[in-house]
Amino acid sequence: MSRQVFLYDHPERFVAGTVGLPGRRSFFLQATAGSRVTSVALEKTQVAALAERMDELLDEVVRRSGGSAQVPAVAPSDTDTAPLETPIEEEFRVGTMALAWDGDEQLMIVEAQALVELDAESEEDLAEAEERLLQDEENGPPMLRVRLTGTQARAFAKRALDVVNAGRPPCPLCSLPLDPEGHVCPRQNGYRRGA
């Protein structure tokens, strides 16, 4: 069986979005080109890390190029805020992600690879299995690969951070998320704190 790669070169849309209520949200990356839509599931922390690293990489590209790279310093003001395309059909759950900048073509490359469970008896076996998996380009796990302009990448990062921050508000005392019915705050010695 050969590896399934969902390739989007300059997609019409590449966004992070959610389904569900705060506290019970499922996070997705979604790429769209014409009638083709690919959705992959991931964790909130993965969305946040991807957006932060993407902004850092773009900042570094701008710094190293002395401003000559085709990358805006900030996200465009007309960032996509539309909901995810429905129905959402999850292709896979993301395990690992990678970012790269193609300086020749002035494009950000985002790769999200499916989560793979490795069966290993020791740390050495696990390291060997991971190495084999990384080297197996033809038979590896499914992957979403997206190539974005600097403007598209900035817009993705801004929306992704907005989506992550749109969840439950933090408790002012302990910073844990507040549920609508409150939460047991460790800083209040277990007393229930209201929203």
NORQUIJO-V907402 format. One record per helix or strand. SS is the DSSP state (H for helix, E for strand). FROM is the first residue (numbers start at 1). LEN is the number of residues. If there is no record, write none. Layout:
# NORQUIJO-V907402
SS | FROM | LEN
SS | FROM | LEN
This chain:
# NORQUIJO-V907402
E | 5 | 5
E | 13 | 7
E | 26 | 8
E | 36 | 7
H | 44 | 22
E | 90 | 13
E | 107 | 8
H | 123 | 13
E | 143 | 6
H | 150 | 16
E | 170 | 1
E | 177 | 1
E | 183 | 2
H | 186 | 3
E | 192 | 2
